Amino acid sequence: MARFLYALTVYAAISVLFIPAQFLLAVVLFYRLSHAAGFACLTASGAVLQYYLASLLVRDLRGLAAPCAIICFSAVLSSVFFLRISSHTGFSSYAFAALPLISSCLLGAGAGLFQTEEENPFKGSRVNMFRID
């Protein structure tokens, strides 16, 4: 149980801490062009981040239930945080503003979760950030 809680805390913290960076990137680079371009930047960067985080997570936690729970919790927590920091911008003017972010988190993490060991970009790496030993 301690291993799960540790991995959940680290994964959620990294996911939430990258939201302001993703948000700033979306606002600075694409928000002036259109809202769709801002959301595209936000969701693309979120999917890539979640893919690499999930690729690391599956190396440290075996099974499917614990990583899936961690990924789902982090996706919801990240979207709540996104809604909070975007409350005074045009991003929050949409009724379903958090859905693209949740979708990108789940799609990116799902790709990392269901890949084979040979496809894992961290194959052979010694990085164990989600394991408490």
KOLTORBA-379545 format. One line per 10 residues: number of its first residue (from 1); their letters; for each residue z, x, y of N, C-alpha, C, CB. Coordinates in nm, 2 decimals, decimal comma. Glycine has a CB too. Example, Ala and Ser with C-alpha at 12.3 -4.5 7.8 and 13.67 -1.06 7.14 Angstrom:
# KOLTORBA-379545
1 = as = 0,78:1,32:-0,57:0,78:1,23:-0,45:0,78:1,32:-0,33:0,90:1,13:-0,45; 0,71:1,28:-0,22:0,71:1,37:-0,11:0,79:1,29:0,00:0,57:1,41:-0,06
***
This chain:
# KOLTORBA-379545
1 = marflyaltv = 0,00:0,08:-0,12:0,00:0,00:0,00:0,00:0,09:0,13:0,12:-0,09:0,00; 0,07:0,20:0,12:0,08:0,29:0,24:-0,06:0,35:0,26:0,18:0,40:0,22; -0,14:0,38:0,16:-0,27:0,43:0,17:-0,36:0,33:0,24:-0,33:0,47:0,03; -0,35:0,21:0,20:-0,43:0,10:0,26:-0,40:0,08:0,41:-0,41:-0,03:0,19; -0,27:0,08:0,44:-0,23:0,06:0,58:-0,27:0,17:0,67:-0,08:0,04:0,59; -0,26:0,29:0,62:-0,30:0,41:0,69:-0,45:0,41:0,72:-0,27:0,54:0,61; -0,53:0,38:0,62:-0,68:0,37:0,63:-0,71:0,26:0,73:-0,75:0,35:0,50; -0,65:0,14:0,72:-0,67:0,03:0,81:-0,64:0,07:0,95:-0,59:-0,09:0,77; -0,53:0,13:0,98:-0,50:0,17:1,11:-0,59:0,27:1,17:-0,36:0,23:1,11; -0,63:0,37:1,09:-0,72:0,48:1,14:-0,86:0,42:1,17:-0,73:0,59:1,05
11 = yaaisvlfip = -0,91:0,34:1,07:-1,05:0,28:1,09:-1,05:0,18:1,21:-1,08:0,20:0,96; -0,95:0,10:1,22:-0,95:0,00:1,33:-0,93:0,07:1,46:-0,83:-0,10:1,31; -0,85:0,18:1,47:-0,83:0,25:1,59:-0,96:0,32:1,64:-0,72:0,36:1,58; -1,03:0,38:1,55:-1,16:0,44:1,58:-1,26:0,34:1,62:-1,21:0,52:1,46; -1,27:0,23:1,55:-1,36:0,12:1,59:-1,34:0,07:1,73:-1,36:0,01:1,49; -1,21:0,04:1,76:-1,17:-0,01:1,89:-1,19:0,09:2,00:-1,03:-0,07:1,89; -1,16:0,21:1,97:-1,17:0,32:2,08:-1,31:0,35:2,12:-1,10:0,44:2,03; -1,41:0,32:2,03:-1,54:0,35:2,06:-1,61:0,23:2,13:-1,62:0,38:1,94; -1,54:0,11:2,14:-1,60:0,00:2,21:-1,62:0,03:2,36:-1,51:-0,12:2,19; -1,52:0,09:2,43:-1,55:0,11:2,57:-1,67:0,21:2,59:-1,43:0,17:2,64
21 = aqfllavvlf = -1,68:0,31:2,50:-1,80:0,40:2,52:-1,93:0,33:2,49:-1,78:0,52:2,42; -1,93:0,24:2,39:-2,05:0,16:2,36:-2,08:0,07:2,48:-2,04:0,09:2,23; -1,98:0,01:2,53:-1,99:-0,09:2,64:-2,05:-0,02:2,76:-1,86:-0,16:2,67; -1,99:0,10:2,79:-2,04:0,18:2,91:-2,18:0,22:2,89:-1,95:0,30:2,93; -2,22:0,26:2,77:-2,36:0,30:2,74:-2,45:0,18:2,76:-2,37:0,35:2,60; -2,41:0,07:2,71:-2,49:-0,05:2,73:-2,51:-0,09:2,87:-2,44:-0,17:2,65; -2,40:-0,08:2,95:-2,41:-0,12:3,09:-2,49:-0,02:3,17:-2,26:-0,13:3,15; -2,46:0,10:3,16:-2,53:0,21:3,24:-2,67:0,22:3,20:-2,46:0,34:3,22; -2,71:0,22:3,08:-2,85:0,24:3,04:-2,94:0,12:3,04:-2,85:0,30:2,91; -2,88:0,01:3,00:-2,97:-0,11:2,97:-2,94:-0,24:3,04:-2,98:-0,13:2,83
31 = yrlshaagfa = -2,82:-0,25:3,09:-2,77:-0,38:3,14:-2,86:-0,42:3,26:-2,63:-0,37:3,18; -2,90:-0,32:3,34:-2,98:-0,35:3,46:-3,12:-0,41:3,42:-3,00:-0,23:3,55; -3,17:-0,37:3,31:-3,30:-0,42:3,26:-3,29:-0,56:3,22:-3,35:-0,33:3,15; -3,20:-0,59:3,13:-3,19:-0,73:3,08:-3,06:-0,74:2,99:-3,31:-0,78:3,00; -3,01:-0,86:2,98:-2,89:-0,88:2,89:-2,93:-0,85:2,75:-2,84:-1,02:2,91; -3,05:-0,88:2,71:-3,09:-0,86:2,57:-3,09:-0,71:2,54:-3,23:-0,92:2,54; -3,14:-0,63:2,63:-3,14:-0,48:2,61:-3,00:-0,43:2,60:-3,22:-0,41:2,72; -2,91:-0,48:2,68:-2,77:-0,44:2,67:-2,70:-0,47:2,54:-2,69:-0,50:2,78; -2,73:-0,59:2,49:-2,68:-0,63:2,36:-2,74:-0,55:2,25:-2,70:-0,78:2,33; -2,87:-0,52:2,26:-2,94:-0,44:2,16:-2,87:-0,30:2,15:-3,09:-0,43:2,19
41 = cltasgavlq = -2,85:-0,24:2,27:-2,78:-0,11:2,27:-2,64:-0,11:2,21:-2,77:-0,06:2,41; -2,57:-0,22:2,24:-2,43:-0,23:2,19:-2,43:-0,25:2,04:-2,36:-0,35:2,26; -2,52:-0,34:1,99:-2,52:-0,36:1,85:-2,58:-0,24:1,77:-2,60:-0,49:1,82; -2,68:-0,18:1,82:-2,73:-0,06:1,75:-2,63:0,05:1,74:-2,86:-0,01:1,82; -2,56:0,08:1,85:-2,46:0,19:1,84:-2,35:0,15:1,76:-2,42:0,22:1,98; -2,31:0,02:1,76:-2,20:-0,03:1,67:-2,24:-0,02:1,52:-2,17:-0,17:1,70; -2,36:-0,05:1,49:-2,40:-0,04:1,35:-2,40:0,10:1,30:-2,54:-0,10:1,33; -2,45:0,19:1,38:-2,45:0,34:1,34:-2,31:0,39:1,32:-2,53:0,42:1,45; -2,22:0,36:1,42:-2,08:0,40:1,41:-2,02:0,35:1,28:-2,01:0,36:1,53; -2,04:0,22:1,25:-1,97:0,16:1,14:-2,03:0,22:1,01:-1,99:0,01:1,14
51 = yylasllvrd = -2,16:0,25:1,01:-2,22:0,31:0,89:-2,15:0,44:0,85:-2,37:0,33:0,91; -2,13:0,53:0,95:-2,07:0,66:0,92:-1,92:0,64:0,89:-2,09:0,75:1,04; -1,85:0,55:0,96:-1,71:0,53:0,93:-1,69:0,47:0,79:-1,65:0,43:1,03; -1,78:0,38:0,75:-1,77:0,32:0,61:-1,81:0,42:0,51:-1,86:0,20:0,60; -1,90:0,51:0,54:-1,94:0,62:0,45:-1,82:0,71:0,42:-2,06:0,70:0,50; -1,74:0,74:0,52:-1,62:0,82:0,51:-1,51:0,74:0,43:-1,57:0,86:0,64; -1,50:0,61:0,46:-1,40:0,53:0,40:-1,42:0,52:0,25:-1,40:0,39:0,46; -1,54:0,50:0,20:-1,56:0,48:0,06:-1,53:0,61:-0,02:-1,70:0,43:0,03; -1,53:0,72:0,05:-1,50:0,84:-0,02:-1,35:0,85:-0,04:-1,55:0,96:0,06; -1,27:0,79:0,04:-1,12:0,80:0,03:-1,06:0,69:-0,03:-1,07:0,82:0,17
61 = lrglaapcai = -1,12:0,57:-0,03:-1,06:0,45:-0,10:-1,15:0,40:-0,21:-1,03:0,34:0,00; -1,11:0,40:-0,32:-1,19:0,35:-0,43:-1,17:0,20:-0,45:-1,15:0,42:-0,57; -1,27:0,14:-0,51:-1,27:-0,01:-0,52:-1,35:-0,07:-0,41:-1,13:-0,06:-0,53; -1,35:-0,20:-0,41:-1,43:-0,27:-0,31:-1,34:-0,36:-0,22:-1,54:-0,36:-0,38; -1,23:-0,41:-0,27:-1,15:-0,51:-0,20:-1,09:-0,44:-0,07:-1,04:-0,56:-0,28; -1,03:-0,33:-0,08:-0,96:-0,27:0,03:-1,06:-0,23:0,14:-0,88:-0,15:-0,01; -1,17:-0,16:0,11:-1,26:-0,13:0,22:-1,32:-0,25:0,28:-1,38:-0,04:0,16; -1,35:-0,35:0,21:-1,41:-0,48:0,27:-1,31:-0,54:0,36:-1,45:-0,58:0,16; -1,18:-0,54:0,32:-1,08:-0,60:0,41:-1,06:-0,52:0,54:-0,94:-0,61:0,34; -1,07:-0,39:0,52:-1,06:-0,30:0,64:-1,17:-0,32:0,74:-1,05:-0,15:0,60
71 = icfsavlssv = -1,29:-0,33:0,68:-1,41:-0,35:0,76:-1,41:-0,48:0,83:-1,54:-0,33:0,68; -1,38:-0,59:0,76:-1,38:-0,72:0,83:-1,27:-0,73:0,93:-1,35:-0,83:0,72; -1,15:-0,68:0,91:-1,05:-0,68:1,01:-1,09:-0,60:1,13:-0,92:-0,62:0,95; -1,15:-0,48:1,11:-1,19:-0,40:1,22:-1,31:-0,46:1,30:-1,24:-0,26:1,17; -1,40:-0,53:1,24:-1,50:-0,60:1,31:-1,45:-0,71:1,40:-1,60:-0,66:1,21; -1,35:-0,79:1,35:-1,30:-0,89:1,43:-1,21:-0,83:1,55:-1,21:-0,99:1,35; -1,13:-0,73:1,52:-1,05:-0,67:1,62:-1,14:-0,61:1,73:-0,96:-0,56:1,56; -1,25:-0,54:1,69:-1,34:-0,48:1,79:-1,40:-0,59:1,87:-1,45:-0,40:1,71; -1,44:-0,70:1,82:-1,51:-0,80:1,90:-1,41:-0,87:1,99:-1,57:-0,91:1,81; -1,28:-0,88:1,95:-1,18:-0,93:2,05:-1,16:-0,84:2,16:-1,05:-0,96:1,97
81 = fflrisshtg = -1,15:-0,71:2,13:-1,14:-0,61:2,23:-1,26:-0,61:2,33:-1,12:-0,47:2,17; -1,38:-0,62:2,27:-1,50:-0,63:2,35:-1,50:-0,75:2,44:-1,62:-0,63:2,26; -1,46:-0,86:2,39:-1,45:-0,98:2,48:-1,35:-0,96:2,59:-1,41:-1,10:2,40; -1,25:-0,89:2,57:-1,15:-0,86:2,67:-1,20:-0,77:2,78:-1,02:-0,80:2,61; -1,27:-0,66:2,74:-1,32:-0,57:2,84:-1,44:-0,62:2,91:-1,34:-0,43:2,78; -1,51:-0,71:2,85:-1,63:-0,76:2,91:-1,61:-0,89:2,99:-1,74:-0,78:2,81; -1,49:-0,93:3,01:-1,46:-1,06:3,06:-1,51:-1,08:3,20:-1,31:-1,09:3,06; -1,53:-0,98:3,28:-1,58:-0,99:3,42:-1,72:-0,94:3,43:-1,49:-0,92:3,51; -1,80:-0,94:3,33:-1,94:-0,89:3,33:-2,03:-1,00:3,28:-1,96:-0,76:3,25; -2,15:-0,98:3,28:-2,25:-1,07:3,23:-2,25:-1,08:3,08:-2,39:-1,04:3,28
91 = fssyafaalp = -2,20:-0,98:3,01:-2,19:-0,99:2,87:-2,11:-1,11:2,82:-2,14:-0,86:2,81; -2,00:-1,14:2,89:-1,91:-1,24:2,85:-1,96:-1,38:2,89:-1,77:-1,22:2,90; -2,07:-1,39:2,96:-2,12:-1,52:3,00:-2,18:-1,60:2,89:-2,22:-1,50:3,11; -2,21:-1,54:2,78:-2,27:-1,61:2,66:-2,15:-1,66:2,58:-2,36:-1,51:2,58; -2,17:-1,78:2,52:-2,07:-1,84:2,44:-2,04:-1,76:2,31:-2,11:-1,98:2,40; -2,14:-1,70:2,26:-2,12:-1,62:2,13:-2,14:-1,47:2,16:-2,22:-1,67:2,03; -2,08:-1,42:2,26:-2,10:-1,28:2,30:-2,05:-1,18:2,19:-2,03:-1,25:2,42; -1,95:-1,22:2,11:-1,90:-1,13:2,01:-1,98:-1,13:1,88:-1,75:-1,17:1,99; -2,06:-1,23:1,86:-2,13:-1,24:1,73:-2,23:-1,12:1,71:-2,21:-1,37:1,73; -2,30:-1,08:1,81:-2,39:-0,96:1,78:-2,30:-0,84:1,74:-2,47:-0,93:1,90
101 = lisscllgag = -2,19:-0,82:1,80:-2,10:-0,70:1,77:-2,04:-0,72:1,63:-1,99:-0,69:1,87; -2,00:-0,83:1,60:-1,94:-0,85:1,46:-2,05:-0,83:1,36:-1,88:-1,00:1,45; -2,17:-0,89:1,38:-2,28:-0,87:1,29:-2,32:-0,73:1,27:-2,40:-0,95:1,34; -2,33:-0,65:1,38:-2,37:-0,51:1,37:-2,26:-0,43:1,30:-2,39:-0,45:1,51; -2,13:-0,46:1,32:-2,02:-0,40:1,25:-2,03:-0,42:1,10:-1,89:-0,44:1,30; -2,06:-0,55:1,06:-2,06:-0,58:0,92:-2,19:-0,53:0,85:-2,06:-0,73:0,90; -2,30:-0,53:0,92:-2,42:-0,48:0,86:-2,42:-0,32:0,85:-2,54:-0,52:0,95; -2,38:-0,26:0,95:-2,37:-0,11:0,94:-2,27:-0,06:0,84:-2,33:-0,05:1,08; -2,15:-0,13:0,84:-2,05:-0,09:0,74:-2,09:-0,13:0,60:-1,92:-0,16:0,78; -2,16:-0,24:0,59:-2,21:-0,28:0,45:-2,30:-0,18:0,40:-2,27:-0,42:0,46
111 = aglfqteeen = -2,39:-0,13:0,48:-2,48:-0,02:0,43:-2,41:0,10:0,39:-2,58:0,01:0,54; -2,30:0,14:0,46:-2,22:0,25:0,42:-2,14:0,22:0,30:-2,13:0,29:0,53; -2,10:0,10:0,28:-2,01:0,06:0,17:-2,08:0,05:0,04:-1,94:-0,07:0,20; -2,21:0,00:0,04:-2,28:-0,02:-0,08:-2,39:0,08:-0,11:-2,34:-0,16:-0,07; -2,38:0,20:-0,05:-2,47:0,30:-0,08:-2,42:0,38:-0,21:-2,49:0,40:0,04; -2,51:0,45:-0,27:-2,48:0,53:-0,38:-2,41:0,66:-0,33:-2,60:0,56:-0,48; -2,35:0,73:-0,42:-2,29:0,86:-0,38:-2,39:0,96:-0,33:-2,21:0,92:-0,50; -2,51:0,96:-0,39:-2,61:1,05:-0,35:-2,66:1,02:-0,21:-2,73:1,05:-0,45; -2,66:0,90:-0,16:-2,70:0,86:-0,03:-2,60:0,88:0,08:-2,74:0,71:-0,03; -2,47:0,90:0,04:-2,37:0,92:0,13:-2,39:1,05:0,22:-2,23:0,93:0,06
121 = pfkgsrvnmf = -2,39:1,03:0,35:-2,42:1,15:0,44:-2,30:1,25:0,43:-2,44:1,11:0,58; -2,19:1,21:0,38:-2,07:1,30:0,38:-2,05:1,35:0,23:-1,95:1,23:0,42; -2,15:1,34:0,15:-2,14:1,39:0,01:-2,12:1,54:0,02:-2,27:1,36:-0,07; -2,01:1,59:-0,05:-1,98:1,73:-0,05:-1,89:1,78:0,07:-2,10:1,81:-0,05; -1,87:1,69:0,16:-1,79:1,72:0,27:-1,64:1,72:0,24:-1,82:1,62:0,39; -1,56:1,79:0,31:-1,41:1,80:0,29:-1,34:1,71:0,39:-1,36:1,94:0,30; -1,41:1,63:0,47:-1,34:1,54:0,56:-1,28:1,43:0,49:-1,45:1,49:0,67; -1,14:1,41:0,50:-1,07:1,31:0,44:-0,98:1,24:0,54:-0,98:1,36:0,32; -1,04:1,17:0,64:-0,96:1,12:0,75:-0,89:0,98:0,72:-1,04:1,10:0,86; -0,93:0,92:0,61:-0,87:0,79:0,57:-0,78:0,80:0,45:-0,98:0,69:0,54
131 = rid = -0,75:0,92:0,41:-0,66:0,94:0,30:-0,53:1,01:0,35:-0,72:1,02:0,19; -0,42:0,95:0,31:-0,29:1,01:0,34:-0,24:1,08:0,22:-0,19:0,90:0,39; -0,23:1,21:0,23:-0,18:1,29:0,11:-0,07:1,38:0,15:-0,30:1,37:0,05
***
